[in-house]
Structures are given as structure tokens and as C-alpha cells.
Amino acid sequence: MRDQISPLEQTRFFHLRCLRSVRRQLGQDVTKRLVCALVLSRLDYCNVILAGLSASTLAPLQRVLRVAAQVVLDLKPRDHISCALRELHRLPISERIMYKLCFLVHKASLGQSPDYITDMLQPVAATSSRSSLRDASRGDYVVPRTNRKTADRAFSTAHRERGTSCRLN
């Protein structure tokens, strides 16, 4: 996956360097919009395929988020960035991925996603052997078991991490 992440990181840094050079002439509002259009939109595009990756693998993308906040707020490299990320309402990259995954599941449960996504989700209530379980009334979905790490990252088997879930009520 590092082979896919590295070019993404390089092109995003190129755009951020270009924006940094003209940032003072643009102003904060225009810079913020350009960062969203050129950098954040590409980080969020198809980022569900990165679900379940280690923090060390996602670190380059997190670095891009931090530099983007520095460019928007015109911060120095040594300034604290966590407050800036909070001020800009930016989630860490792992939480952005989880949000996107939950959003896709929510859209699929409402029938507002393409059939190929909806077909991957199987509600617990629709499974005859599990229809009487407590999970059936909570809106949970069956998560197929796999024996491979790459299969665990697929949309149809992605599971909750660190206590977060995509449960629908």
C-alpha cells in the first residue's frame, strides 16, 4: 500500500508548496478553499481502501493533513498543530477513513447507494439463523470472517476499530 500512498503524498505536497508561496496574496478564506479542493478532496477520494492499515502506513497522509493546516493558518513549522486541526475541524486520517466507511454503510442501508455496494451488506435480521439475536434489532450487519489481512480491509469485511462502530438505529 505504501506504493499507492507515496505518489499521493508527493502530489499533495507539491500543491501545498505552491499554495504556501502565494498564501499571503490569497488570504485565509481562499487558501482554505483551495486546500479543500486540491488536497483534502484527493485524500478523501476512495480512502476506504485504506481501512485497517497501521498508523505507520497512514503517517504520510497524516503529515499532509498537518502541513495543510499550517498552510491555511499560516503557522510556522514549530507551532502546535493539534489546536489548529481542531479549529479547522479536521479529523485524523484514520478517523476520516472510518467516517467515510460509516457514511457508505449508512447510504447503503437507506438504499441510496449503487447496487454493488448494497449487495455487499447483509443485515443480521435477514439471516435466518441469527434473526432472533439482539444484534438483529440494533441494525447490525453480518461481517464475513476472513483469514487474510488484505481481505479484512475490503469494504464487505471492514470491521470496527478501537471501539468505533457504524451501527445504524
URVEN-V747434 format. One record per backbone hydrogen bond with DSSP energy under -0.5 kcal/mol. NH is the residue of the N-H (numbers start at 1). CO is the residue of the C=O. E is the energy in kcal/mol with one decimal. If there is no record, write none. Layout:
NH & CO & E
NH & CO & E
This chain:
4 & 1 & -0.9
5 & 1 & -2.1
6 & 2 & -2.4
7 & 3 & -0.6
8 & 4 & -0.9
9 & 5 & -2.6
10 & 6 & -2.5
11 & 7 & -2.4
12 & 8 & -2.0
13 & 9 & -2.3
14 & 10 & -1.8
15 & 11 & -2.0
16 & 12 & -2.2
17 & 13 & -2.5
18 & 14 & -2.1
19 & 15 & -2.4
20 & 16 & -2.6
21 & 17 & -1.5
22 & 18 & -0.9
22 & 19 & -0.6
23 & 19 & -0.8
25 & 22 & -0.7
26 & 22 & -1.4
27 & 23 & -2.0
31 & 27 & -2.0
32 & 28 & -2.6
33 & 29 & -1.9
34 & 30 & -2.4
35 & 31 & -2.6
36 & 32 & -2.1
37 & 33 & -2.3
38 & 34 & -3.2
39 & 35 & -2.2
40 & 35 & -2.1
41 & 36 & -1.7
43 & 39 & -1.6
44 & 40 & -2.1
45 & 41 & -1.0
47 & 44 & -1.3
49 & 46 & -1.2
50 & 47 & -1.6
51 & 48 & -1.9
53 & 50 & -1.7
58 & 54 & -1.7
59 & 55 & -0.9
61 & 58 & -0.6
62 & 58 & -1.9
63 & 59 & -2.3
64 & 60 & -1.6
65 & 61 & -1.8
66 & 62 & -2.1
67 & 63 & -2.5
68 & 64 & -2.4
69 & 65 & -1.9
70 & 66 & -2.0
71 & 67 & -2.3
72 & 68 & -2.4
73 & 69 & -2.4
74 & 70 & -0.7
75 & 70 & -2.1
79 & 76 & -1.5
85 & 81 & -2.6
86 & 82 & -1.9
87 & 83 & -2.5
88 & 84 & -2.0
89 & 86 & -1.0
90 & 85 & -2.8
91 & 89 & -0.5
96 & 92 & -2.1
97 & 93 & -2.1
98 & 94 & -1.9
99 & 95 & -2.4
100 & 96 & -2.2
101 & 97 & -2.3
102 & 98 & -2.6
103 & 99 & -2.5
104 & 100 & -2.2
105 & 101 & -2.1
106 & 102 & -2.5
107 & 103 & -2.6
108 & 104 & -2.2
109 & 105 & -2.3
110 & 106 & -1.4
111 & 108 & -1.0
112 & 107 & -2.8
117 & 114 & -1.1
118 & 114 & -2.1
119 & 115 & -2.8
120 & 117 & -1.0
121 & 117 & -0.6
121 & 118 & -1.1
124 & 140 & -2.1
126 & 123 & -0.8
127 & 124 & -1.2
128 & 126 & -0.6
130 & 127 & -1.2
131 & 127 & -0.9
133 & 130 & -1.8
136 & 133 & -1.1
137 & 133 & -0.6
137 & 134 & -0.8
138 & 134 & -0.7
139 & 136 & -0.6
140 & 135 & -1.7
142 & 122 & -3.1
144 & 142 & -0.6
144 & 156 & -0.6
152 & 148 & -1.5
153 & 149 & -0.8
153 & 150 & -0.6
154 & 151 & -1.1
157 & 154 & -1.2
158 & 154 & -1.4
164 & 161 & -2.1
168 & 139 & -0.7
